[in-house]
């Protein structure tokens, strides 16, 4: 009789949580692995054309795109984002990012630029290939990114397990304050996310990031070193997103496949640039601005050609 009663109590508790949609901590399975660095230095003749039967956008204007406006540390980045950092010149989208100063209380004042495609959202069931013809800045310390991203649950609550649906291609150059083995090197990173927690406010400091928050993320990430030509030329960066895999490409050349962390929710397509001293280790001795340039965006149902 006691066993039956205990079972009934447990079942009632479980069903109440299920019906209320209450998330379970035990379902949150972080993947704390470091990014896997692929061998060699990627060097390829540029591909600057792209087919897009779903979307094909050159930048005569920003029709169909929305500029981001957020304060510093509002999401995961340290930088603030301003519409004034987005402009078009000679049919090219320019995204300006940089470093301004360090405040008296030690806050690094960084800035960035971002645009979001508003025409529709995309998901893994589409099976589309997404491409950007982009020239990242050659300035150390700036992230030049092409990605899909949707935050759909509270990033301050550790009980939310799949709150960050994101697939990134990011090109970065490490600065003089980065790890010695990375200084001056140019990398492309390919990352998929399903969970991330806001790190800001560590020990009461609004500018400090809690290292434990990074350990709770759910992600899969690879990086490859690029030849320096990639900051001097436009190259094509692409990913194909399906339910069970994400394939990443540069200049229509396959780089790596993700099968462990695959976002499943429809998400907007985005482009941005932002300064990241804590990650990339640029020098804080002098303010700077840097520009990422994008010529073309495409979405194709026919894959890489």
C-alpha positions in Angstrom: 0.0 0.0 0.0 2.9 2.4 0.9 4.6 1.6 -2.4 1.4 2.4 -4.3 0.9 5.7 -2.4 4.5 6.7 -3.1 4.1 5.9 -6.8 0.9 7.9 -7.0 2.6 10.9 -5.3 5.6 10.7 -7.7 3.3 10.3 -10.7 1.2 13.3 -9.7 4.3 15.5 -9.2 5.7 14.4 -12.5 2.5 15.0 -14.4 1.9 18.4 -12.8 5.4 19.5 -13.9 4.8 18.0 -17.4 1.4 19.7 -17.9 2.8 23.0 -16.6 5.7 22.7 -19.0 8.3 23.0 -16.2 11.8 22.3 -17.4 13.9 19.7 -15.7 17.5 20.4 -14.6 18.5 16.9 -15.3 17.7 17.4 -19.0 20.3 20.2 -19.3 23.4 18.4 -20.5 26.2 20.8 -21.1 28.9 20.1 -23.6 32.0 21.8 -22.2 34.5 20.7 -24.8 36.9 23.2 -26.2 36.7 24.1 -29.9 38.4 21.5 -32.0 41.1 23.0 -34.2 41.3 21.5 -37.6 44.8 20.8 -39.1 46.5 23.0 -41.6 46.1 26.6 -42.8 43.2 27.0 -45.2 44.2 28.8 -48.4 41.8 29.0 -51.4 41.1 31.2 -54.4 38.1 33.4 -53.6 34.6 32.4 -54.6 32.5 35.6 -54.9 29.4 34.4 -56.7 26.5 32.6 -55.1 23.1 31.1 -56.2 20.1 31.8 -54.1 16.6 30.6 -55.3 15.2 31.4 -51.8 17.0 34.7 -51.1 19.7 36.5 -53.1 20.6 39.9 -51.7 23.2 42.4 -52.7 23.4 45.6 -50.7 22.1 48.5 -52.8 19.9 49.2 -49.8 18.8 47.6 -46.5 15.3 46.9 -47.4 14.2 43.7 -45.6 16.9 44.1 -42.9 16.7 45.6 -39.4 19.6 47.3 -37.5 20.3 46.2 -34.0 20.3 48.7 -31.1 21.3 47.3 -27.7 23.3 48.4 -24.7 26.6 46.7 -23.6 26.3 43.2 -22.1 22.6 43.1 -22.9 23.1 39.6 -24.4 26.2 37.5 -24.6 28.6 40.0 -26.1 30.4 42.7 -24.1 29.8 45.3 -26.9 27.0 47.7 -27.4 25.3 47.8 -30.8 24.3 50.9 -32.6 22.4 51.5 -35.9 24.9 54.3 -36.7 27.6 51.6 -37.1 25.8 50.2 -40.1 26.0 51.8 -43.5 26.1 51.0 -47.2 28.9 52.1 -49.6 29.2 51.1 -53.2 26.6 48.3 -52.9 28.5 46.9 -49.9 27.3 46.5 -46.3 29.8 48.0 -43.9 29.6 46.9 -40.2 31.9 49.0 -37.9 33.1 47.6 -34.6 35.8 48.8 -32.2 37.2 49.8 -28.8 36.7 53.2 -27.2 38.2 53.1 -23.7 38.5 51.5 -20.3 36.4 53.2 -17.6 37.7 54.1 -14.1 36.0 51.0 -12.7 37.7 48.8 -15.3 34.8 48.3 -17.8 36.0 47.8 -21.4 33.9 50.0 -23.7 33.4 48.1 -26.9 30.9 48.5 -29.8 29.5 46.6 -32.7 27.0 46.5 -35.6 24.4 44.0 -36.6 21.6 43.6 -39.1 18.8 40.9 -39.1 16.9 39.7 -42.1 13.1 40.3 -41.4 11.6 38.6 -44.5 11.2 35.2 -42.8 12.8 32.7 -40.4 14.6 29.6 -41.4 14.8 26.1 -39.8 16.4 22.7 -40.2 13.4 21.2 -42.0 14.1 23.6 -44.9 17.5 22.0 -45.5 18.7 25.2 -47.1 22.3 26.4 -47.6 23.1 29.9 -46.3 26.0 31.9 -47.8 27.7 35.3 -47.3 30.4 36.8 -49.5 32.3 38.7 -46.9 35.7 40.4 -46.3 36.4 40.4 -42.6 38.4 43.2 -41.0 42.2 42.7 -40.7 42.1 44.4 -37.3 42.9 42.1 -34.3 40.1 41.7 -31.7 37.0 42.0 -33.9 34.5 39.2 -34.7 33.1 39.2 -38.2 30.0 36.9 -38.2 27.4 35.3 -40.4 24.8 33.3 -38.5 21.2 32.3 -37.5 20.1 33.1 -34.0 17.1 32.9 -31.8 16.9 33.3 -28.0 13.6 31.8 -27.0 13.9 31.2 -23.2 15.4 33.0 -20.2 19.2 33.1 -20.5 19.5 34.1 -16.8 17.7 30.9 -15.6 19.9 27.8 -15.4 16.8 25.5 -15.6 16.2 26.4 -19.3 18.0 23.9 -21.4 17.5 24.9 -25.0 17.3 28.6 -24.9 19.8 29.6 -27.5 19.3 28.4 -31.1 22.4 29.5 -33.0 24.7 28.5 -35.9 27.7 30.7 -36.4 30.5 31.3 -38.8 32.9 33.8 -37.2 36.2 35.1 -38.6 38.6 36.5 -36.0 42.2 37.7 -35.6 43.9 37.3 -32.3 45.7 40.3 -30.7 48.9 40.7 -28.7 47.3 39.9 -25.3 45.9 36.6 -26.5 47.6 33.3 -25.7 51.1 33.3 -27.2 50.3 30.4 -29.6 47.4 32.4 -31.1 48.8 35.9 -31.4 48.4 37.5 -34.8 46.7 34.4 -36.3 43.5 34.5 -38.3 40.8 31.8 -37.7 37.4 30.9 -38.9 35.1 29.3 -36.2 32.1 27.1 -36.9 29.8 26.8 -33.9 26.3 25.5 -33.2 24.5 26.2 -29.9 21.4 25.1 -28.1 22.1 26.5 -24.6 23.8 29.5 -23.2 23.5 31.5 -19.9 24.1 35.2 -19.5 27.5 35.5 -17.8 27.4 39.1 -16.7 27.5 40.4 -13.2 30.1 38.1 -11.7 30.7 38.9 -8.0 28.5 42.0 -8.3 30.6 43.5 -11.1 28.3 44.3 -14.1 31.3 44.2 -16.5 32.7 40.8 -15.3 31.7 37.4 -16.8 31.0 34.4 -14.6 33.3 31.6 -15.9 30.8 29.0 -14.6 28.2 30.3 -17.0 30.4 29.3 -20.0 30.7 25.8 -18.5 26.9 25.4 -18.7 26.7 26.0 -22.4 25.7 23.4 -25.0 27.6 23.8 -28.1 29.7 22.1 -30.8 32.6 24.1 -32.3 35.5 23.7 -34.7 38.1 26.2 -35.9 40.5 26.4 -38.8 43.4 28.8 -39.3 43.1 31.0 -42.4 45.7 32.4 -44.7 46.1 36.2 -44.3 44.6 36.7 -47.8 41.1 36.2 -46.3 41.2 39.7 -44.8 42.3 41.2 -48.2 39.7 39.5 -50.4 36.0 38.6 -50.5 35.4 34.9 -49.9 32.3 32.9 -49.6 31.3 31.4 -46.2 28.4 28.9 -46.1 26.5 26.3 -44.0 23.8 23.8 -44.8 21.4 23.2 -42.0 19.4 20.0 -41.8 17.6 18.2 -38.9 20.5 15.8 -38.2 23.6 17.7 -39.4 25.1 21.1 -40.2 27.8 21.2 -42.9 30.2 24.2 -43.1 32.0 25.5 -46.2 34.5 28.2 -47.3 34.6 29.0 -51.0 32.3 26.0 -51.7 34.9 23.7 -50.1 33.7 21.4 -47.3 35.3 22.1 -44.0 33.5 20.2 -41.2 30.2 18.6 -40.2 28.3 19.0 -36.9 26.1 16.1 -35.7 26.0 16.6 -31.9 24.4 20.0 -31.4 21.8 20.9 -34.0 19.4 23.7 -33.3 15.8 22.7 -34.2 13.8 26.0 -34.1 13.2 28.5 -36.9 15.6 31.4 -36.4 16.4 34.8 -38.2 19.4 35.2 -40.4 22.0 37.8 -39.1 25.3 39.5 -39.9 27.4 41.3 -37.3 30.8 42.6 -36.2 31.8 43.3 -32.6 35.0 43.8 -30.6 36.0 41.1 -28.1 39.0 42.0 -26.0 38.3 39.2 -23.4 38.3 36.6 -26.2 40.8 37.9 -28.7 43.2 39.9 -26.7 43.7 43.1 -28.7 45.7 45.9 -27.1 43.8 48.4 -24.9 46.4 51.1 -25.3 44.7 52.8 -28.2 41.0 53.2 -29.4 40.2 51.8 -32.9 37.4 51.2 -35.4 37.4 48.3 -37.8 35.0 47.5 -40.7 33.7 44.2 -41.9 32.3 44.2 -45.5 29.6 42.0 -47.0 28.8 42.0 -50.7 26.2 39.3 -51.0 23.8 37.1 -49.0 22.1 34.0 -50.4 19.8 31.2 -49.3 19.5 28.2 -51.6 17.5 25.0 -51.7 20.0 23.4 -54.0 23.0 23.2 -51.8 26.6 24.1 -52.7 27.4 24.4 -56.4 
